[in-house]
Amino acid sequence: MSWAEAPALQVVMKETVRSSKSPIFFFQAENDYTLEPSQVLYKEMLAAGKSAEVRVYPAYGKTHFDGHSFTWLGSSIWFNDVFGFIQKNCTGTGSK
């Protein structure tokens, strides 16, 4: 919600993902306030040689707030993708 208004937070988040020791699955609904967080942080991870995926889901609800709430209200939609990412990248039981 506040990505554009928080350049200092953007810097911290970019530094954090570049030093991440774990793969990250970035996801948002296409009607979130902005898709920049996922797109920018995903590119930062790739540039740092880190493992990451990004997924933009179809619009969730009708408003930007609805799209933003997808991360906590839309779990029935993204759960299998996130769980699959965890199995593949974080548990040692999936194929890499």
C-alpha positions as CSV (number, residue, x, y, z in Angstrom):
1,M,0.0,0.0,0.0
2,S,2.8,2.4,0.8
3,W,5.6,1.3,-1.5
4,A,5.8,4.5,-3.5
5,E,5.7,6.7,-0.4
6,A,8.4,4.8,1.5
7,P,11.7,5.0,-0.4
8,A,13.7,4.3,2.8
9,L,11.7,1.1,3.4
10,Q,12.3,0.1,-0.3
11,V,16.1,0.3,0.4
12,V,15.8,-1.8,3.5
13,M,13.7,-4.4,1.7
14,K,16.1,-4.6,-1.3
15,E,19.0,-5.1,1.0
16,T,17.1,-7.7,2.9
17,V,16.2,-9.9,-0.1
18,R,19.7,-9.6,-1.5
19,S,21.1,-11.1,1.7
20,S,18.3,-13.7,2.1
21,K,19.4,-17.2,2.9
22,S,16.1,-18.6,1.9
23,P,14.2,-18.7,-1.4
24,I,11.2,-16.3,-1.6
25,F,7.9,-16.7,-3.4
26,F,6.5,-13.2,-4.2
27,F,2.9,-13.0,-5.0
28,Q,0.2,-10.4,-5.4
29,A,-3.2,-10.0,-7.0
30,E,-3.1,-7.9,-10.1
31,N,-5.4,-5.3,-8.5
32,D,-3.2,-4.7,-5.5
33,Y,-2.2,-1.1,-5.1
34,T,1.0,-1.7,-7.0
35,L,2.9,-4.7,-8.3
36,E,6.2,-3.0,-7.9
37,P,7.2,-4.6,-4.6
38,S,7.1,-8.1,-6.0
39,Q,8.6,-7.2,-9.3
40,V,11.5,-5.1,-7.8
41,L,12.3,-7.5,-5.0
42,Y,12.2,-10.5,-7.3
43,K,14.7,-8.8,-9.7
44,E,16.9,-7.9,-6.7
45,M,17.1,-11.5,-5.6
46,L,17.9,-12.7,-9.1
47,A,20.6,-10.1,-9.5
48,A,22.1,-11.3,-6.2
49,G,22.0,-14.9,-7.5
50,K,19.3,-15.9,-5.1
51,S,16.4,-18.3,-5.7
52,A,13.0,-16.6,-6.1
53,E,9.7,-16.8,-8.0
54,V,7.1,-14.2,-8.6
55,R,3.4,-14.8,-9.4
56,V,0.7,-12.3,-10.2
57,Y,-2.8,-13.7,-9.7
58,P,-5.9,-12.4,-11.3
59,A,-7.8,-9.5,-9.6
60,Y,-9.2,-10.4,-6.3
61,G,-12.4,-8.5,-5.5
62,K,-13.0,-5.1,-7.2
63,T,-10.8,-2.6,-5.4
64,H,-7.1,-2.0,-4.7
65,F,-7.8,-2.9,-1.0
66,D,-9.5,-6.1,-2.1
67,G,-6.4,-7.0,-4.1
68,H,-4.1,-6.1,-1.2
69,S,-6.1,-8.3,1.1
70,F,-5.6,-11.2,-1.2
71,T,-2.5,-12.2,0.8
72,W,-4.6,-13.0,3.9
73,L,-8.1,-13.6,2.5
74,G,-7.2,-15.4,-0.7
75,S,-5.3,-18.3,0.8
76,S,-7.6,-20.9,-0.8
77,I,-6.3,-19.6,-4.2
78,W,-2.6,-19.3,-3.5
79,F,-2.0,-22.0,-1.0
80,N,-1.1,-24.9,-3.4
81,D,1.4,-22.7,-5.2
82,V,3.0,-21.5,-2.0
83,F,3.1,-24.9,-0.5
84,G,4.5,-26.3,-3.8
85,F,7.2,-23.7,-3.7
86,I,8.1,-24.5,-0.1
87,Q,8.3,-28.2,-0.9
88,K,10.5,-27.6,-4.0
89,N,12.8,-25.1,-2.4
90,C,12.8,-25.4,1.4
91,T,12.2,-28.9,2.6
92,G,14.7,-31.0,0.6
93,T,11.9,-33.3,-0.6
94,G,11.2,-31.7,-3.9
95,S,13.3,-31.6,-7.0
96,K,15.5,-28.6,-7.5
